[in-house]
């Protein structure tokens, strides 16, 4: 029996890999699943409940990053962001550099990081040398990780996230011990951000497009180490068991069966700080024009700011809410070890896409979810207020939106005055390239779990 360890450093990868059919495929191939994690007991119990079985599970040993290791890691990140900016010609990549300079010591620390990072970025060989130095520093911190892996004796380790710092020594220990490691790229926008902290022997990616990105930003990674498998998160849309009965769904979220539904999907506050303004504009226009449309708000799972409440209260007949079914400590929403999606949230998300006519947001991945049911996405493309810290023009210059070039995959609202025009056009023949876009971004959407399972088995 082959032993395959899933590294779960936080809750973000649980839905895509631990709730998908990947586990069943591996079990069918007589593989033993072992969980190496830093998530809560409740999250592990949820995984057991989904698969109606218990797996061996171990907490990843505690890792305290030294100042020197943090310095190296941050300098490498800054150097790679500068390098990625240079090779793409896209200055928005540098918006991903957001160090915490809340104290004088941190300001000094990051000023030195930036000076060194700039020097390192000038030659790619320097970046690789710094990464070797970082790797070597980890080898002295892997004692407890090696002891754990020696006791388990796994055949392959699968890391569900590429940038969780707490998992870095574990993967480093596995490589030193000759255990095969496989890493997943979590999202379509991750690679330009220079946060491929976890380095593995092989990588499973969403598509040819993502493989080419990995080749571009990390030319040292061998081409045959990058396997196009797809990502399991889109498989749920092919399974009708995740679609609630229509009357049940409408009643649960107090929706009017006689009205059309537009889903407003919120981003986190950092990505889109003025989402409540956009929601207000949308509701105002619907009310003003007396459209037979209601809004279903799905906020970002970590957004517990309450910023939408005044808008919801102002338009109670228009805006209904379907809060994401995620578990987390409300007092600590920045801790991804605590935050995780429940299995029921898959049903809520798939049902939302099934019953809504379109989704509207600021550049959200939800455009791809709605494309699964061939439904349009509307991207908001105007500023609601003048802000020195944020503007909409920067958002759509982000590197991952370059995948839209040559396509017409979404509808655009360029001012609040265009909202009604776009909403009225929804039920016409739109001829959008939304399927072409998702085909480019995420291949093998029906067979990703099987593809990843086969990859993991073939690596052992």
Secondary structure, 3 states (H helix, E strand, C coil): CEEEEEEECCHHHHHHHHCCCHHHHHHHCCEEEEEEECCCHHHHHHHHHHHCCCCEEEECCCCCCCHHHHHHHHHHHHHHHHHHHHHHCCHHHHHHCCCCCCCHHHHHHHHHHHHHHHHHHCCHHHHHHHHHHHHHHHHCCCHHHHHHHHHHCCCEEEECCCCCHHHHHHHHHHHHCCCEEEEECCCCCCHHHCCCCCCCCEEEECCHHHHHHHHHHCCCCCHHHEEECCCHHHHHHHCHHHCCCHHHHHHHCCCCCCCEEEEEECCCCCCCCCHHHHHHHHHHHHHHHCCCEEEEEECCCCCCCCCCHHHHHHCCCCEEECCCCEECCCCCCCCCCCCEECCHHHHHHHHHHHHCCEEEECCCCHHHHHHCCCCEEEEECCCCCCCCCCCHHHHCCCHHHHHHCCCCCCEEECCHHHHHHHHHHCCCCCCCCHHHHHHHHCCCCCCHHHHHHHHHHHHC
